[in-house]
């Protein structure tokens, strides 16, 4: 196979647990023609199959609604691997949840990973297998922030804590110095 430094490729590093004891293995897939790492690369002398169909996308949202309050919506994405030859059929028994996933981009024939830029580091949530593809569902650590960080609410027990009708409702938020917004005189 000719090494062409003008062709750039994506390489996915997918770590999975392969048994009940939690033994980890890292598998590689790339876009383009495929290649083998060199003796000085990490990992050394490893063939990397050209099964990466779609290097995927990642989406990240700070808040779950249209206002800057409330829970964070976790980041998510997908990567697609070619499975028409059944290469990934055995992966249905592997453990993917929270296992590392790294996506790199670099020149075909370059030193791996030294000549490759890291595009994405996240974790895998799971896998969906079909006859033609293996789809990896990606997540990142924003899923740990899925609880509202502004969670003060009225308990309805007193005047400062609101009446019974306000119990459970979020307390108003303010910017700058708080002000008194009591009853306004009627003119």
C-alpha positions in Angstrom: 0.0 0.0 0.0 1.4 3.4 -1.0 1.7 5.9 1.8 0.4 9.2 0.6 1.1 12.1 3.0 -1.3 14.3 1.0 -4.3 12.3 2.1 -5.7 13.1 5.5 -7.7 10.6 7.5 -9.7 10.2 10.7 -8.7 7.5 13.2 -11.1 6.3 16.0 -9.7 4.7 19.1 -12.5 2.7 20.8 -11.9 1.1 24.2 -14.2 -1.7 25.2 -14.5 -4.2 28.1 -14.3 -7.6 26.5 -15.2 -9.9 29.4 -17.0 -10.0 32.7 -13.7 -9.2 34.5 -13.5 -5.9 32.8 -10.5 -6.6 30.6 -10.0 -3.6 28.3 -9.0 -3.6 24.7 -8.6 -0.7 22.3 -9.7 -1.1 18.7 -8.9 1.2 15.8 -10.8 2.2 12.7 -10.0 4.8 10.1 -11.4 6.6 7.1 -9.8 6.3 3.7 -7.7 3.3 2.7 -6.5 1.9 6.0 -2.9 1.6 7.1 -0.6 -0.1 9.6 1.2 1.8 12.3 5.0 1.8 12.2 7.4 0.2 14.7 7.9 3.6 16.4 4.2 4.4 16.7 1.9 3.8 19.6 0.6 1.2 19.2 3.4 -0.3 17.1 2.8 -2.5 14.0 -1.0 -2.4 14.3 -3.2 -2.7 11.2 -6.0 -0.1 11.2 -9.0 -1.1 9.1 -10.7 1.4 6.9 -14.1 0.9 8.5 -14.9 4.4 9.8 -17.8 5.4 7.6 -18.7 8.6 9.4 -16.4 10.2 12.0 -19.6 11.5 13.5 -20.7 14.6 15.2 -20.9 15.9 18.7 -23.5 18.3 20.1 -23.2 20.1 23.4 -25.9 22.4 25.0 -25.4 24.4 28.2 -29.1 24.5 29.2 -32.0 22.3 28.5 -34.4 25.1 27.7 -34.4 28.4 26.0 -33.4 30.3 29.2 -30.0 30.2 31.1 -31.5 28.3 34.0 -32.2 24.6 34.6 -30.4 21.4 33.9 -27.6 21.0 31.4 -28.5 18.9 28.4 -25.8 16.3 28.0 -23.5 16.2 25.0 -24.2 13.4 22.5 -23.1 12.2 19.1 -22.7 9.1 17.0 -20.0 7.5 14.9 -20.7 5.0 12.2 -18.5 2.0 11.4 -18.9 -0.3 8.3 -20.1 -3.7 9.4 -21.1 -5.2 6.0 -18.6 -8.0 6.5 -19.7 -8.8 10.1 -16.4 -7.6 11.6 -18.2 -6.0 14.5 -21.0 -8.5 15.1 -19.2 -9.9 18.2 -19.2 -6.4 19.8 -22.8 -6.8 21.0 -21.3 -8.7 24.0 -18.7 -6.0 24.8 -19.0 -3.4 27.5 -19.1 0.2 26.1 -20.7 2.3 28.8 -18.4 5.1 29.9 -15.4 3.6 28.0 -13.0 6.1 26.3 -13.4 7.1 22.7 -10.8 9.3 20.9 -11.0 10.7 17.4 -7.8 11.9 15.7 -7.2 13.5 12.3 -3.9 13.4 10.4 -1.9 12.6 7.3 -2.0 9.0 5.9 1.6 7.8 6.4 2.3 10.1 9.3 3.5 8.9 12.7 0.6 7.8 14.9 -0.4 9.5 17.1 2.4 12.2 16.9 1.4 13.6 13.5 -2.4 13.4 14.3 -4.4 16.1 16.0 -6.9 15.1 18.6 -10.4 16.1 17.5 -12.5 14.6 20.2 -12.2 12.8 23.5 -15.4 11.5 25.1 -17.0 8.2 26.2 -19.2 5.6 24.5 -22.7 5.1 25.9 -23.5 2.0 23.8 -23.6 0.4 20.4 -26.3 -0.4 17.8 -25.5 -3.1 15.3 -27.2 -3.7 12.0 -26.2 -5.9 9.0 -24.3 -3.0 7.5 -23.1 -0.7 10.3 -22.1 -0.4 13.9 -23.2 2.9 15.4 -21.5 4.1 18.6 -23.5 6.5 20.7 -21.1 9.1 22.2 -21.3 11.1 25.5 -19.1 13.4 27.3 -18.9 14.5 31.0 -21.6 17.1 30.7 -24.0 14.3 31.4 -22.8 14.6 35.0 -24.3 18.1 35.1 -27.9 17.1 34.3 -29.3 18.6 37.5 -30.3 22.2 37.8 -27.7 24.4 39.4 -30.3 27.0 40.4 -32.6 24.9 42.4 -33.8 27.2 45.2 -37.6 27.2 45.5 -40.2 28.5 47.8 -41.3 26.0 50.5 -44.6 27.9 51.4 -43.9 28.0 55.1 -43.7 31.7 55.8 -43.8 35.2 54.2 -40.2 35.1 53.0 -40.7 31.5 51.8 -43.9 32.3 50.0 -47.5 31.2 50.6 -48.8 27.7 50.1 -49.6 28.6 46.5 -45.9 29.3 45.8 -44.6 26.1 47.4 -42.3 24.3 44.9 -41.9 27.2 42.5 -38.5 28.5 41.7 -37.3 31.6 43.5 -36.8 34.7 41.2 -33.3 35.3 40.1 -31.7 38.7 39.8 -28.7 40.3 38.3 -26.8 43.0 40.3 -28.0 44.2 43.7 -31.3 42.8 45.0 -34.1 45.4 45.3 -37.4 45.4 47.1 -40.4 44.8 44.9 -43.1 45.1 47.4 -46.7 46.5 46.9 -46.7 49.6 44.7 -48.8 52.6 45.7 -52.0 53.1 43.7 -52.3 56.7 42.4 
